[in-house]
Amino acid sequence: MSAPSSSPGASASGSVQILDISYVKPSHPTQSLHFYLPSADTFFKSIGYVRDVLFYSAPGDENPSFSIPALKHGLSTALVDFYPVAGRLFEDFAAGSLTIDCNDAGIEFVEAIADYDFCELEKKGFPILDFYGGLTRFSHVVGHPPDAPLLSIQVTHFRDGGGVAIGFAASHVVFDGHSLWYFLNSWGQCCRGQGVSTPPLLVRALLKHACWLNSSEVPKVDSFPMNIVLPTHGPAKGYHRVMHFSSNVVQQLKETAVEESGNKSISSFQAVMACVWKRITAAQDLQPDQKMCINFAGDVRQRLRPSLTKAYFGNAVEPVYVYATAADLSKEGIGTVATRMNESLKVLEDQAFLMERLKINREEEFQAVLDEAMKGSTKFLFLTHGSKFPVYDVDVGMGRPVAVRPPTIYSDGIVYVYPSRERGGIDICVFFASLQILNAFLAIPAPCMDI
């Protein structure tokens, strides 16, 4: 294990110089219309942007198609099918709905250079460093600025020419995790001259309760989404770590969880996160009765009946909250903790429950969760992304990425989950607010993993 390194974030973007900002529009004019959004999308207006960074080694002779013009051409081609992404958000007071104005305004495309050697990052295993905050736009933005692009893509070169970082800032109103990686892989196909293999389903009225598979009519809503009060994103002072679980370790954890609990439906993700949740909790030296909660999103595309196609483009997720006490997580094995997560997902198979969820005020519900978190009455662990997304399939002419990382992590209550480059492995990106907690975490006996 490497020695802990501080990441105060004060120079998060100081090592990255922006060279050019332009806008990429669809390759030919698309439909000019107002794209009305259901509550499943509008809920994310106050949350703002999802940010990730893909790292690619410098293209060799086998990947001659990579160039900035090729990236832009691929984007303009993909945007013909994904035309709402090139629009802008506005509040349609006449219809009483948050809306995308499909006006072909374009997405932001940024070129930059980092004062750092790519080969050094690669040698170190791509640790999360201070300057990563400058690898995407909107790094410290809470909410959704007026007239802002719905997607920003930043291509950052490194001083040694050893590779590039491609950072994304994607409006969560437009993209859930599935939709983001679906779009990025479609972009990659266009960069390689293949075109979009599976055009998106752009009928978000399907997730308006009154329209559920009966009508395309857009119902008027009573009010606009409220502004959720989020903590301000200040510079993160603490310690980032990337935990790599190899495919063998993931399989061992799953087998252990199934053997302990007798629950054969436990997934690899649930087994790994049970291990991580237990270990993070133990490192914090909490009171036994401290209420704990782990939160993640469940994709409902294949859970609804009739099911939605995987080409459904938009937010089709439901939050899942799994509660326990610190004492529970201390004494229970990973099988029992993983079963807690597994059982909590089963409610998403209940069609009546899902129909009710399409009607509720999600903003008020989430604000109550945030209030609970900020008061400290419950210690939350919010998981973002997941272990099944096709992250390493995004080939924009440089082959597979060599790593994916968040640009930064703002809180020790947020965990990024990605598949590892090795098939079957899982990478967990975490943040520790103090060296004491990090050292306590490292001292806890745990399965063999790279940190």
N, C-alpha and C positions, 0 to 999 in steps of 0.2 A: 504494500500500500504506500502511496506517495504521501509526503508530508502535507498537512493542510495548508492551503494558500488563501489568503484573504481576498475577497472580491468586493470592495467597498462601492464600486460603481461610479466613483467620482469622475473617472476618465472613460466612461462607457462608450462615448462616441468620439473621444479626442483622437483616437488612433485611426479613424476612418474619415476620409475626405471624399465628399460628393463631387463628382465630375460633371454630371449632366442629369437633368430631369426632363423627361418627355412624356407624352401620352400616346398610348397605342389604342387605336379604334378598330372596330370590325373591318375586315377587308372590303366589304361593301355594305351599303346602308341596310339596316335591319328594321324590324317592326317598330314603329313609333307608337307606344302605348303606355298606359299606367298599369303597373304590375302590383296588384293589391296583395297585402301580406296578412297571413293569419297570426294569431297570438303566439303560435309556436315559433315564429320568426321575430315579431315585434318585441317580444320579451328581451331579446339580446341587444336592443338599441343602447341601453345604458352601459352594457358590458363592453361594447366596442369591437376591438380587433383581436383576432387570433394571430399569433406570430410564431413562425418557425424558420429555421435556417437549415438548408441542405448544403453540404460540402462536397465538392467534386474535385478529383485530381485532374491536373492539366490534360487536355485531350491529346492523344497521340495520333499517329497516322491512321489508326483504325477508327478514329472518330473525327473525320474531317469536316463534319457538318456543323460543328459548333462555331457560332459567331454571334455577335450582338444583332446584326441584321437578321440572321436566321431565327434567333429567339423572338424578335419582334414580329417577323413574318408568321411564325407559328402561333403567336398570341392573336394576331389579327385574324388568322384563319379560325382558331378555336372560338373566338368571340362571336362569330356568326351564329354558331349553335347556342352558345352561352350568352346571348346578347344582354340579359338583365345585368350581368356583371359589369358591363360598360356604362351602366346608367348611374343615377344619383338618387339618394333617398330624399323624400319630402313628405310632409304631412298634408294629405288631401282633406281639407276641412269640409268640402262638399260631400265627400263619401264617408267622412269620419274614419279614415284609415291611414296608417303609415303605408307608404307606397314607394315603389321604385319607378322613377321616371325613366323609361327606356329611351334614352335620347342619344345613344352612341357617343357620349362625352369621352369615353375611353378610360383605361386603367393607367395608373401611374407606373412609369418604368424609370428606374434610377440606376445610374452607373457610378461606381465608387472604387476607391482603392484603399487598402488597409496597410498600415505601416507595421507589417508583421510577416513572418515567413510561413507559408503554408506547410512546408515540410516539417517545421518545428511543431505546429499543431498536430500534424499527423503522427509524429514521433511520440507525442505526449498522450495520444488517444482522444484528441479534441475535448479537453476540459473546458468548462464554461468559464470564459475569461471576461474581464471588464469590458473590453471593446466590442463584445458580441452585441451589446445594446445598440451599436451603430450599424449593425448589419441588416436591420429592417427599419422601415419608417414607423411613425406613431408608437415609438418605444415607450413613451411615458404618457400616452393619451388615455384618459378615462372617458368612455362614452364615444359618441360618434359626431365629429365636428360637422357643421353645416357644409353642404356641397363638397364634402370630401369624397375621393374615389372609393369605390367599394373593394378595390384590390390594389395593392401596391407591390411591385416586384422589384427587388434591388439586387443587382449583380455586382459583387465586390471582388476585385482582383487583389492579389497579394504581391508584395514587393519582389518575391523570388520567382514569380511566374509559375509556381508549383501547382496552382489550382485556383478555384473560385468558390465563393459562397453565394448562394442564391437565397435571399431572405424574402419572406412573404408576410404581409400584413393584410389579413382578409377580414372583411366585416362579418361579424358573427350573425348579423341580421340575414345575410345572404348565404353563408356557408355553415353547416355543421361539419364535423370531422370527416364524415363519409363524403360529403359534397366537395370539400376542399381537395382531398386527394384524388377524387374522381376528376375534377377539373384539371388539376396539375398533371395527371397522367394523360388526359386528353390533349393538353398543351404539348406534352412530350411527343405524342403521336404525330401531331401536326409539325413539330420541329423536324421530325424524321421523315416527313413527306407522306405519311400514311393517312392523314385526315382523322376526324373523330370517329372512332369505331362504334361507339354507342351514344347517339344523340340524347341529351337530357330530356326528362319529362318536366316541363315548365308549367305545371298546373297546381299552384299552391293552394288553390281553393279546396283541393282535396282534404286539406287539414283544417278547414273551417268547419266547425261542428255542423252548422246548418246545411253545409254543402256535401257532407260526407257521402261520396259516391252516388249522389242523387241529382245534383244540379251544379252547373257552373256559375250560377248567380252569386255575385259578391254581396254578402249582407252588410248593412251599415252597422258599425259598432257604436257603443254608447260613448266611449271616450278613448283618447289616445293613451298609449302606454305611459305609465308614470315613470318619472326619472328615479331609478334606484340609486340610493346613496352608497357609493362605493368608497373604500379607503383610497386616498390619493397615492398614486404611484410615485414614491420618492426613490432616491438612490438606495439600492439594496446593500446593506452592510452585514456581511456574514460570510458564509462559506458554501459554495456550490459543490455538489458531488454528483457523479454519474455512476450508478451501480449497474454493472453488466451481469446478467444472469444467462449463462450459456444454455444451449438447448438441453444439455445433459442435466444441469442443475434444475432447470424448469421442470423437466420430466420427473426428476427425483422428488421435487416439492409436491408435484401433483400426485404422484403415487403415495407419498406420505400422507397427504391430506385425505385422499380417498380411503387409505387403509385405516387411518385414525377414526374417521367419521362414518365409514360405510356408505358414503354418499358418492356414487359413481358419476353423478352429473356435474361435479366440481370441475371447473375449467382451469387451464394453466394460468390464466390471468388472475383468477380468484385465489389460487394457491400462492402465487408470487406476492400478490398484494396483501394477503393475510400475513405473510412473513414480514413484509415491509411495515405494515401498520403496527404489528406487535413490537417490532424493534424500535420504531420511531417513538412509540408511546413509552417504552421502557427507558429510553434515553433521557426522557424529560423529567423523571422522578416526580410523578404526579401523585396527588392524593387518591387513595383507592376508589373513592366514590366520584371522581371526576368523570363527567359525562363526555363520551367520545362519539364522533360520527365520521364515517368515510362516505364521500359522495362521488358518484360517477354517473355518466349518462348511458341510458339504455336505448339502442336504436330500435324504433318501432316499425320500420319498413316491412319487415317480414313477420311482425307480430300482429299487425292489424289483419282483420278478416273482412273482405278479401284483402290480401297483402298488397303492399305497394311494390312496384318494380324497384330494383336497385338503382335505376336511372332517375328516380325521383330526386330533384335538385332543390335543396332547401333544408331547413331544420326539421328533422323527424326523429327527435330524441325526447326521452322523458328522464327527469332526474331521479336517481335512486339514492336513498339515504339509509345507511346501515348504522344502527346505534349499539353501543356497548358502554361499559365503564372501564376505567383503567385497570381495575381489579380483574374484570372479565378477561381483558386482553393479556393480562399477566399470567393467569392460571390456565387459560384455555390453549389447546394446541392449535396448530394451523388448520387442522381438519375442521374443528368446531368454528373457528373464525371464518374460514372459507365458506362453510355451510351457512353462516349468517348472511354472507353476501349472496350466495346462491339462492337462498330462500327469499331474499328481498326482491330479487328479479322476477319471481314468479307472478307477482301482481301484474306485470306487463303482459301476461297472457290472458288477462281478464278483459274481455271486450267492453263490458259495461264500464269498467274502471277507465279504460282508455277513452271512451266517448265522453265521460265526465271530465277527464283531464283536458280535452279540447275546448271546454267551456270556461275553465276557471281563470281567475286573475293570477297569472304566474308572477307578476311583478310584486304583488303584495306578499305572496308566499315566500319568494326569494329574499325580499327585504327583511322579513321576519327571521329567516335563517342568518342573514348577515348581521342583524342586530344581536342575535344570540351569540354569534361568533365573536363580535367586537366586545361584547360584555364579558366574554370568557366563561360563561356558564356552560358552554359546550365547546370542546376543542375539535375543530373540523379539519379534515384532510380532504381537499378538493382535488380530484384526479382530472387531468385534461388529456385528451387524445386517447389512444388505446393500443393494444398490442397486435391488432389485426389489420390495421390500415396498410395499404400498399405503398409505404413510404419509399422503399428502395426500388420501386419500379419506375420512378419518375426519371426518365431518360430524355434529356433535352438535346441530345447530340454529344454527350460526354460519357455515355455509359451509366452504370448505376452510381448513385451517391456513395461516398465512403462513410458518411456520418450524417445524423440529423440531431439538432440541438435546439432548445429554446434560446432566444437571445438573452434572456435573463429570467429569474424567478423572483417575484416580488415579496414572497412571504413563505415562512416555514409551514404554512397551511396549504400550500399548493404543490402538487407533484405532477410532473410530466411523464407520461408513459408512451414508449415507442417500441415497435419491434426492433430487434437488433439486426445488423447486416447479415449475421449468420442466421440461417433459417431456423426458426423455432426458439431463438433466444429473445430476451426482453431486456430493454434498457430503461432504467428508472432514474429520472433527474430530480434531485432534491436540493433543498436549501436549509442550512442550519443557521440560526440567528446568533449562536455563540460557539466559541471554540470548546467550551465545556460540554455542550450538548453533542457536538460532533465527536469529541473524544469518547464520550459515554456510548454513543452509537457504535463507534468502531470497536469498542471493548466488549460488546455483547457477542457471545458465541453465536455464529450463524452459518448457514450453508456457504460453501465455497463460491465466492463471487469476486469479480474485480471491481474495486472502488477507486 
